[in-house]
Amino acid sequence: MNIKVGDTVRQIMPAPVQGVVTRKTFDDKRDGFQYFLTDAAGEEHTFDEGEVELVPAAETRATPGAAA
C-alpha cells in the first residue's frame, strides 16, 4: 500500500451489526458472555460481551425488525 503523508485515509471495518439478542451464554474458555443476535435481515451473529453495546430505547423504536 502506498500511503503518503498528507493522504486522506479511512479505517476499513465492517458496518456495525444491530439486532435483537436471542440467546446469552457464558463461555468458560473466554471467561465472558457471548451474545447471539438476529438482525433485521434474519441473519444470526455471535459477539463477545466487549464487542456489543446496548442500543438506547429511542433508537430501537425506529429500527426495522427490532423487538418492542
N, C-alpha and C positions, 0 to 999 in steps of 0.2 A: 504494500500500500504506500503510495507516495503522497503523504500529507505533509504540507509545509507550514511553517509558522505564518500566521495570517489567514490560513484557510478556514472557512466556516465548516464545522462538523456537527454531527449529532450522534447520540448514543443509539446503538442498534439493540433493540429488545422487542419482544412481542407486546402487543397491546394488552392491557390488563384484562383478566377474565373476571366477570362478575356473574354470580349465580346464587342459588339457594342451597344451603348446607343440607344434605340428605343423610349424612352419617358423620360421626366423630368417633375416632378410636385413639387409644393410647398405644404408641409404638415403643416397646421396650428397647429396641435396638437404637433408636434415635433419641430416646428419653424425652419424648414430647408427643403432643397430639397431632393427628393427621385429620384433615377436613376433606370430606368428599362432597362435591357440589355438582349441581346440574345447571348449565347456563340456559339462556333464553332459546337457544337453538336445540336444546335437549341433549347436548354433549356433556359427558361426565368428566370431571377433572379432580385431581388429588393434590393437596398442598400441605406442607408442614405448617405448624402454627405461626412461625415467623414470616411466612410468605403471604399472609392474608390479613385484612383488617375489616372491622365491622363497617358496613355502609350505613350512614345516617338514615333514619326512617324517612325523612323528607325526600331523599334521593330514590329510595326503593319504590315509592308510590309511582314514580314516573318510569320505572324500569319494566319493559315488557317481560312477562314470564316470571316476575318476582312474586313470591308468596305474600299474601296480605297479612 
